[in-house]
Amino acid sequence: MMNKPLVSVCCITYNHEPYIRDAIEGFLMQKTDFPFEILIHDDASTDGTADIIKEYEAKCPDIIKPIYQTENQYSKGINPYPVFVYPRARGKYIALCEGDDYWIDPYKLQKLVDFLEANPDCSLCFHASKHIYAKNPARFYIQKPKHIPADKKFDIKDAILGGGGFMATNSMVFLREYIIEPPEWMAKAPVGDLPLMLILASRGKMAYIDEIMSVYRIMTENSWSMSTQNKEKSKEHHYAVLKMWDDFDKWTDKKYHYLVFRKKMKNRCYYLRSYLKRMVKEVLR
């Protein structure tokens, strides 16, 4: 029986049959001087994703602890992380990676955990990531902060103005204690990574390691980036994000109201530009 893990690797997946092996192999290749567990939530996949997870579960039953849903929870408006996954995590730290992404550095967990252990003023540690286009893997870009502080620690201002694109979800390792009892607005948010980052940034600094340790796939089937290409879904998502910012503003007693206002205005401008581009394309067809 494995000792209590220091890190809980948390993964949610849905119809990721072509990708889930890469994700799991990236978890299992981690070289650490501490134990870790792997929690995988399969949201009632209709392809072979669950079968692949079961295959790995049989090989590593002491490490891999899956959750197999019989009904899709995301379609019910439920975010699996705070409802099903985080409550089962036993580690001091949580590391994230969704089923269509993967890690490429076998020392990723060790590096980030070592930094957090040595810097108690930090609630979160993240790193650079490689973003590839699923339909053309040769096309990619590197996601990293444009301006890195000398101490490599960011604060709440960076989280608010940077938004969800500030860091890749699969680069995050954070203290579990800060999300044991997440606020109600987090579960209702249309995205999971941004509210999580905001909560953590309100609890401490966000440390950065300037190394590429993960790969994020853009525009995979069943991904958020693919779903928001739909005009109506894009509109619905936009207003849900604005509502999330209002909820966060209220939760923090408007402590960061000016920053939140600036971010909401940026979101509105981005949405309007995207909307006008789609309208022009439709007219020119």
C-alpha positions in Angstrom: 0.0 0.0 0.0 1.4 3.4 -1.0 2.3 5.9 1.7 0.2 9.1 1.9 1.0 11.0 -1.3 2.6 14.5 -1.2 1.0 15.3 -4.6 -2.3 14.4 -6.1 -2.2 14.4 -9.9 -5.8 15.3 -11.0 -7.0 14.7 -14.5 -10.4 15.0 -16.2 -11.1 13.4 -19.5 -13.9 12.9 -22.0 -13.6 11.1 -25.3 -9.9 11.5 -25.4 -9.1 8.0 -26.8 -6.3 9.3 -29.1 -4.6 11.3 -26.4 -5.2 9.8 -22.9 -2.2 7.4 -23.1 0.2 10.4 -23.6 -1.3 12.0 -20.5 -1.0 8.9 -18.3 2.5 8.1 -19.5 3.5 11.7 -18.6 2.2 11.1 -15.1 3.9 7.7 -14.6 7.3 8.9 -15.9 7.7 11.4 -13.1 10.8 10.9 -11.0 10.3 12.1 -7.4 11.6 11.5 -3.9 8.0 11.6 -2.7 4.9 9.4 -3.4 2.1 10.7 -5.6 -1.3 9.5 -6.6 -3.1 9.9 -10.0 -6.9 10.7 -9.9 -8.5 10.4 -13.3 -12.2 11.4 -13.8 -13.8 9.9 -16.9 -17.0 11.8 -17.7 -18.9 8.9 -19.3 -16.8 8.8 -22.5 -18.4 7.0 -25.4 -15.2 6.0 -27.1 -12.4 3.8 -25.8 -11.0 6.3 -23.2 -12.4 4.4 -20.1 -11.0 1.1 -21.4 -7.5 2.6 -21.7 -7.7 4.0 -18.2 -8.8 0.6 -16.9 -5.8 -0.9 -18.6 -3.4 1.4 -16.7 -5.4 1.0 -13.5 -4.8 -2.7 -13.6 -1.1 -2.2 -14.0 -0.8 0.5 -11.2 -3.7 0.0 -8.8 -1.9 1.6 -5.9 -1.2 4.9 -7.8 -4.1 5.3 -10.4 -7.5 5.9 -8.8 -10.1 6.5 -11.5 -13.7 7.7 -11.3 -15.9 6.4 -14.0 -19.1 8.3 -14.5 -22.2 6.7 -16.1 -23.7 10.0 -17.0 -21.9 13.0 -18.4 -21.6 15.6 -15.6 -20.2 18.5 -17.6 -23.4 18.5 -19.7 -25.3 19.0 -16.5 -23.3 22.1 -15.7 -21.1 20.4 -13.1 -17.4 21.1 -13.0 -15.9 17.7 -12.1 -12.7 19.0 -10.4 -14.3 20.7 -7.3 -17.2 18.3 -7.1 -15.7 14.9 -7.7 -11.9 15.1 -8.0 -10.5 17.6 -5.4 -12.5 16.0 -2.5 -10.7 12.7 -3.1 -7.2 14.2 -3.3 -5.0 13.3 -0.3 -1.9 15.2 -1.2 -0.6 18.4 0.2 -0.3 19.6 -3.4 -2.4 19.2 -6.5 -1.1 19.0 -10.0 -3.4 19.4 -13.0 -3.4 17.9 -16.5 -6.5 17.2 -18.7 -6.8 14.1 -20.8 -5.8 15.6 -24.1 -2.7 17.3 -22.8 0.6 15.8 -21.4 3.8 16.4 -19.5 7.2 16.1 -21.1 9.6 16.7 -18.2 10.1 13.7 -15.9 11.2 16.0 -13.1 8.3 18.4 -13.4 6.6 17.5 -10.1 9.9 17.4 -8.2 11.0 20.9 -9.5 7.7 22.6 -8.7 7.2 21.0 -5.4 10.7 21.8 -4.3 10.1 25.4 -5.1 6.8 25.5 -3.2 8.4 23.8 -0.2 11.2 26.4 -0.1 8.8 29.4 -0.7 5.9 29.3 1.8 4.7 32.7 0.6 3.6 31.0 -2.7 0.3 29.2 -3.2 0.9 28.1 -6.7 3.8 27.2 -9.0 3.7 27.0 -12.8 6.0 26.8 -15.8 6.2 27.5 -19.6 4.2 25.2 -21.9 4.2 24.2 -25.6 0.9 24.8 -27.3 0.4 22.6 -30.4 -2.5 22.6 -32.9 -4.0 19.1 -32.8 -4.7 19.0 -36.6 -1.2 20.2 -37.4 1.3 19.4 -34.5 4.2 21.0 -36.4 2.4 24.4 -35.7 3.0 25.5 -32.2 3.9 28.4 -29.9 5.3 28.7 -26.4 3.1 30.1 -23.6 5.0 32.0 -21.0 4.7 35.3 -19.2 5.9 38.3 -21.3 7.5 40.0 -18.3 9.0 37.9 -15.5 9.8 39.5 -12.1 13.3 39.2 -10.8 12.1 36.9 -8.0 9.9 35.0 -10.5 6.8 35.5 -8.4 3.6 37.0 -9.7 0.7 38.5 -7.7 -3.1 38.9 -7.9 -2.8 41.8 -10.4 -1.1 39.5 -12.9 -3.8 36.8 -12.4 -6.7 39.2 -12.9 -5.3 41.1 -16.0 -3.7 38.0 -17.4 -6.9 36.0 -17.2 -7.1 32.4 -18.2 -4.3 32.7 -20.8 -1.8 33.7 -18.1 -0.7 30.1 -17.5 -1.5 26.7 -18.9 -3.7 24.5 -16.7 -1.3 21.6 -17.1 1.5 23.6 -15.7 -0.1 24.3 -12.3 0.9 22.7 -9.0 -0.8 24.3 -5.9 -1.6 23.8 -2.3 -4.7 21.7 -1.8 -5.7 23.5 1.4 -6.9 26.5 -0.5 -9.5 24.7 -2.5 -10.9 22.3 0.1 -13.9 24.5 0.5 -14.2 26.3 -2.8 -16.6 29.3 -3.1 -19.9 28.6 -4.7 -19.2 30.8 -7.7 -16.3 28.6 -8.6 -18.6 25.6 -9.3 -20.9 27.8 -11.4 -18.1 29.4 -13.5 -18.0 28.5 -17.3 -14.3 27.6 -17.0 -12.3 25.9 -14.3 -8.7 27.2 -14.6 -9.3 30.9 -14.3 -11.4 30.9 -11.0 -8.9 28.4 -9.6 -6.0 30.7 -10.4 -7.8 33.7 -8.9 -8.5 31.9 -5.7 -4.9 30.8 -5.4 -3.6 34.2 -6.3 -5.7 35.7 -3.5 -3.9 33.4 -1.0 -0.3 33.9 -2.0 2.3 34.5 -4.7 2.4 32.6 -8.0 5.9 31.2 -8.6 7.2 30.7 -12.1 9.8 28.3 -13.4 11.1 29.3 -16.9 11.2 25.8 -18.4 8.9 24.1 -20.9 7.6 21.0 -19.1 4.2 20.3 -20.7 2.2 20.2 -24.0 -1.2 21.7 -24.4 -3.3 20.6 -27.5 -5.4 23.3 -29.2 -8.7 22.5 -30.9 -8.9 18.9 -30.1 -12.4 17.2 -30.4 -14.5 17.8 -27.3 -12.2 20.6 -26.1 -13.3 24.0 -24.8 -11.4 25.8 -27.6 -13.4 23.8 -30.2 -16.8 24.3 -28.5 -16.4 28.1 -28.4 -16.2 28.2 -32.2 -20.0 28.0 -32.2 -21.5 31.5 -32.4 -24.2 30.9 -29.8 -21.9 29.0 -27.4 -19.4 31.8 -27.8 -21.9 34.4 -26.8 -23.2 32.3 -23.9 -19.6 31.7 -22.7 -18.8 35.5 -22.9 -21.7 36.5 -20.6 -21.0 33.6 -18.2 -17.4 34.8 -17.9 -18.6 38.4 -17.1 -20.9 37.0 -14.4 -17.9 35.1 -13.0 -15.9 38.3 -12.7 -18.8 39.9 -10.9 -19.0 37.0 -8.5 -15.2 37.1 -7.9 -15.5 40.9 -7.3 -18.2 40.4 -4.7 -16.3 37.4 -3.1 -13.2 39.7 -2.5 -15.4 42.5 -1.2 -14.4 44.6 -4.3 -10.8 44.7 -3.0 -9.6 44.5 -6.6 -12.6 46.2 -8.2 -10.6 48.5 -10.6 -8.6 45.6 -11.9 -11.7 43.5 -12.4 -13.4 46.4 -14.2 -10.4 46.7 -16.6 -10.4 43.0 -17.3 -14.2 43.0 -18.0 -13.7 45.8 -20.5 -10.9 43.8 -22.2 -13.2 40.8 -22.4 -16.0 42.8 -23.9 -13.6 44.3 -26.6 -12.3 40.9 -27.5 -15.7 39.4 -27.8 -17.0 42.3 -30.0 -14.0 42.0 -32.3 -14.6 38.3 -32.6 -18.3 38.8 -33.2 -17.7 41.4 -35.9 -15.2 39.1 -37.7 -17.7 36.3 -37.8 -20.4 38.7 -39.1 -18.1 39.9 -41.9 -17.3 36.4 -42.9 -21.0 35.5 -43.1 -21.8 38.5 -45.2 -18.9 37.8 -47.7 -19.9 34.1 -48.2 
